[in-house]
């Protein structure tokens, strides 16, 4: 028999609550929530003392029930959890939700007890949620295994919430009730002794009731699992939105390379999200709004946002907010502008965002939305408008007619669109009835969060339109452990990386011979495995021309090395052609303790050193992902060239960068960092001019 799937844990057919007691607030809440939800399966109370619990007989053990149990809910002291699991296994159960605390969150002793419990569960063939969890809610089948009051949504489909914090999961579900956001599931994963957030998320993607995932993440315990979740979400075309806390920098990595200072744990996570199309949110409200919006829009076509409102001030706020989020507001076409002037005589210069003013009729309002939504370069519509009344005192005929007209036009538009409240508000039974009655696509989250959600949906849609990441085939392993620049470049060249041609000269005569053979202006650099940054000690001579000048440069860099690094091993000098001015990139690869090899890609010079303008991506990556990373740099316009420097051939750059990544993987687990700085680009010519490898101790 195979291992039970995480989704099966969330849809039990029968439940036994171990530790059921009238004295337990959590036990009382679980039974009350299951009863209120109308859970159709059997619910058993288990207490070693027997008696009754919550008005029903309590069995002394699961084995005493005489029937199979699908899910066990453990509300027992931590020290009793192991025996409870054994009892549960004897009844045939293969799933347990451990709500008990007293494990890893208490310190090392608790962590050891948690490891022992997880090992026991594996031996018994039981999959675990928790421990230290508030439980889960399956709104689809009524399995409300939850320890606080539950507010059921009006629609049992839409957003699935998975949170490592039970309280945050509760806050999100409460907010969803206030905004009338459809929910399918809520899962609080707790300490994740077995199944983690990524495992539940990936399982929930298979449920047709789930349109999007809203994840609250405190730590990523299994990066490979998180990547698998993101890849599965791309395959299922369902958006994943993440709110992750803990944006602190990791400890410094290799001191010999720049890359370590550019890679922090949250920046790596952010790079992974960009790489795999995961939408990041930065507040609870933004998380839920983005999950709601992206789940309802689905994959958007290429294009910008059309905004129609009845307030000029709101239009201006919307334009600024959209610009800050990187959303394009396409100009209205001449045909659209003419149609708008015909619809509303007196319009001077219709533009996007469009201010309808307060004098517009419902019929005109609907027609305007149809016109704006018909533009081919509009991908979505937002209509910041009067909120739907939550009280009968606010209902009037004109407002009802306006909302009805907006509902008809938005539902008929060829792109997703919503009416959105100006500011965050709530929904009441009255407003929910109005929205449902006229079929109004309505967001109560407020304009700023709606625009943030649309921005996320657009970025996710763009990633999906570009297709799946297809990393190149793995390169052949590189057994050599290069310690010097010359050796590193030679190894990179053997792996298919374009490298500047060079000669290692062991003495002055060999340097002169190399100059005669290469010709033109040259670079002369000290060659030593013990000198990482040669420029800092005067170990590099530029624009050297002629044999005599090369001999002089040889003596100068050798003297500098002797003066500043007297104990360094010297191989000689590298003689290479001096390249004309071009675009310089940094390609740095560092081994993150969690995520493995991470590439930092950026423009050289001040862009990296001062502005830290780098894109981080996990390896392996393909050429398409390299181009996406380059496009996301603040200095990306420099790739277009100028001032005598030709524009970069991004296809050639992407192939070279991808090859560097493949070489890093080929070096194996001993590699700590690999830095190519600079990667020189001159039109379609791309060459690594310098390289440095740093190895873990013992390699």
Buried (B, 14 or more C-beta within 10 A) or exposed (E): EEEBBBBBBBBBBBBBBBBBBBEBEBBBBBBBBBBEBEBEBBBBBBBBEBEEBBEEEBBBBBBBBEEBBBBBBBBBEBEBBBBBBBBBBBBEBBBBBBBBBBBBEBEEEBBEBBEBBBEBBEEBEBBBBBBBBBBBBBBBBBBBBBBBEBEBBBBBBBBBBBBBBBEBBBBBBBBBBBBBBBBBBBBBBBBBBBBBBBBBBBBBBEBEBBBBBBBBBBBBBBBEBBBBBBBBBBEEEBBBBBBBBEEEEBEEBBEBBBBBBBBBBBBBBBBBBBBBBBBBBEEBBBBBBBBBBBBBBBBBBEBBBBBBBBBEEBBEBBBEBBEEBEBBBBBBBEEBBBBBBEBBEEBEEBBBBBBBEEEBBBEBBBBBBBBBBBBEBBBBBBBBBBBBBBEEEEBEEEBBBBBBBBBBBBEEBEBBBBBBBBEBBBBBEBBBEBBEEBEBBBBBBBBBBBBBBBBBBBBBBBBBEEEEBEBBEEBEEBEEBBBBBBBBBBBBBBBBBBBBEBBBBEEBEBBBBBBEEBEEBBBBBBBBBEBBEBEEBBBBBEEBBBBEBBBBBBEBBBEBBEEBBEEBEBBBBBBBBBBEEBBBBBBBBBBBEBBBBBBBBBBBBEBBBEBBBBBBBBBBBBBBBBBBBBEEBBBBEBBEBEEEBBBBBBEBBBBBBBBBBBBBBBBEEEBBBBBBBBBBBBBEBBBBBBBBBBBEEEE
